[in-house]
Amino acid sequence: MTAQTSDEQRPALSGPFGYGDRVQLTGPKGRLNTITLVPGGEFHSHRGMIRHEELIGLPDGSVVRNTHDEEYLALRPLLADFVMSMPRGAAIVYPKDAAQILSLADIFPGALVVEAGVGSGALSLHLLRAVGTDGELRSFERREEFAEIARANVAAFAGAAPANWSVTVGDLQEALPATCEAGTVDRIVLDMLAPWECVGAAADALKPGGVILCYVATVTQLSRVAEELRRSGCFTHPQANETMVRGWHVEGLAVRPDHRMVAHTGFLITARRLAPGAVLPERKRRASKSEYNDEDVAAWTPDVLDGPAGEAAEDSREWTPESIGQWSKSDKALRKKVRDARRLAAERGADEA
Ligand SMILES: C[S@@+](CC[C@H](N)C(=O)[O-])C[C@H]1O[C@@H](n2cnc3c(N)ncnc32)[C@H](O)[C@@H]1O
């Protein structure tokens, strides 16, 4: 589904506050509240109140006082702030990984990018910003409820569904060939349980030299997708990494790492599409104890079967969110998230169509 968004409809990303803008208010104890400015609106804390109209026309980063003379810092949320606070159906790509994805997948203005699954739309928002209005993002999601949450979240941030964004409900491996002509896609980003199932379809859709990037939560998935990329014969040697970001407390003489950090989110693995018919030159390896052969790989990942390049291998075992240690939300919890996301979009006067 695609809808038109004009520049005038988009909430401003900078400049003085206006109605429809989201504003983060940081109170005296450092507690953060995010509000949407509406005519006649009021922000109440347990001590005092601020009328929304008092913020209208003020520069971003202003300080306002409530009826108890307490000071509040008013800032427009950054994309990372919005993403971390928006309703979630599935686990989101955190801003630290989204930033790496934009760089490692080489997302550029004007690119045609395919993404699956869309989940809560966190990565979609970053990809849309990077492709710009000259580019296009085609997102795929197998579950309608997640697609609804993502549409509402993206509309809440952007003011309406961007004209250069579509969400197709279906499994990428089936929907991609029906939606994208072979050899036309610049970049493919996969954030899903079993990205190896989509390697064949991705190889067909990508332009020669195009980039595939997979974001996976566990080492078992990382190994499985790496071996499938190799087995397909359509890609360069995959490269994998993870990003750990450690915040620092920097105040006076107390300059030290934060006591807490997010220790693990996921791994990123990238590879580039070879030209059709090209065969990856063999690597000249020095003889080492780490030499392995096809039988060794088959023993480690027995479900990577030999087959023609680009054809999805049959899985002999079940991959589920639970089997890799992830919780999946109940249908009831998911329906609540859909309502939350729609309420947020409606508060911002966003058109999701
Ligand atoms: C972790 S979530 C994606 C989160 C998203 N990247 C974000 O930042 O909000 C994974 C999603 O992939 C979807 N999915 C899994 N396999 C898929 C497939 N083969 N095709 C399309 N969607 C798929 C799931 O339904 C789920 O919503």
The ligand as an SDF file (V2000), in Angstrom:
LIG
                    3D

 27 29  0  0  0  0  0  0  0  0999 V2000
   12.4990   -8.7900   14.6360 C   0  0  0  0  0  0  0  0  0  0  0  0
   11.1750   -8.4050   13.6370 S   0  0  0  0  0  0  0  0  0  0  0  0
   11.7640   -7.0770   12.6110 C   0  0  0  0  0  0  0  0  0  0  0  0
   11.9370   -5.8060   13.3680 C   0  0  0  0  0  0  0  0  0  0  0  0
   12.1810   -4.5840   12.4840 C   0  0  0  0  0  0  0  0  0  0  0  0
   13.4050   -4.7230   11.7250 N   0  0  0  0  0  0  0  0  0  0  0  0
   12.2130   -3.3140   13.3000 C   0  0  0  0  0  0  0  0  0  0  0  0
   13.2780   -2.7010   13.4190 O   0  0  0  0  0  0  0  0  0  0  0  0
   11.1710   -2.9110   13.8580 O   0  0  0  0  0  0  0  0  0  0  0  0
   11.1380   -9.7520   12.5240 C   0  0  0  0  0  0  0  0  0  0  0  0
    9.9140   -9.7390   11.6270 C   0  0  0  0  0  0  0  0  0  0  0  0
   10.1490  -10.5550   10.5030 O   0  0  0  0  0  0  0  0  0  0  0  0
    8.9280  -11.1320   10.0970 C   0  0  0  0  0  0  0  0  0  0  0  0
    9.2910  -12.2550    9.2090 N   0  0  0  0  0  0  0  0  0  0  0  0
    9.9120  -13.4040    9.5620 C   0  0  0  0  0  0  0  0  0  0  0  0
   10.1560  -14.1610    8.4760 N   0  0  0  0  0  0  0  0  0  0  0  0
    9.6830  -13.4630    7.3990 C   0  0  0  0  0  0  0  0  0  0  0  0
    9.6470  -13.7150    5.9890 C   0  0  0  0  0  0  0  0  0  0  0  0
   10.1490  -14.8270    5.4880 N   0  0  0  0  0  0  0  0  0  0  0  0
    9.0940  -12.7800    5.1840 N   0  0  0  0  0  0  0  0  0  0  0  0
    8.5660  -11.6310    5.7040 C   0  0  0  0  0  0  0  0  0  0  0  0
    8.5820  -11.3490    7.0310 N   0  0  0  0  0  0  0  0  0  0  0  0
    9.1430  -12.2420    7.8690 C   0  0  0  0  0  0  0  0  0  0  0  0
    8.2530  -11.4700   11.4290 C   0  0  0  0  0  0  0  0  0  0  0  0
    6.8660  -11.6320   11.3060 O   0  0  0  0  0  0  0  0  0  0  0  0
    8.6620  -10.2720   12.2880 C   0  0  0  0  0  0  0  0  0  0  0  0
    7.6720   -9.2680   12.2740 O   0  0  0  0  0  0  0  0  0  0  0  0
  1  2  1  0
  2  3  1  0
  2 10  1  0
  3  4  1  0
  4  5  1  0
  5  6  1  0
  5  7  1  0
  7  8  2  0
  7  9  1  0
 10 11  1  0
 11 12  1  0
 11 26  1  0
 12 13  1  0
 13 14  1  0
 13 24  1  0
 14 15  1  0
 14 23  1  0
 15 16  2  0
 16 17  1  0
 17 18  1  0
 17 23  2  0
 18 19  1  0
 18 20  2  0
 20 21  1  0
 21 22  2  0
 22 23  1  0
 24 25  1  0
 24 26  1  0
 26 27  1  0
M  CHG  2   2   1   9  -1
M  END
$$$$
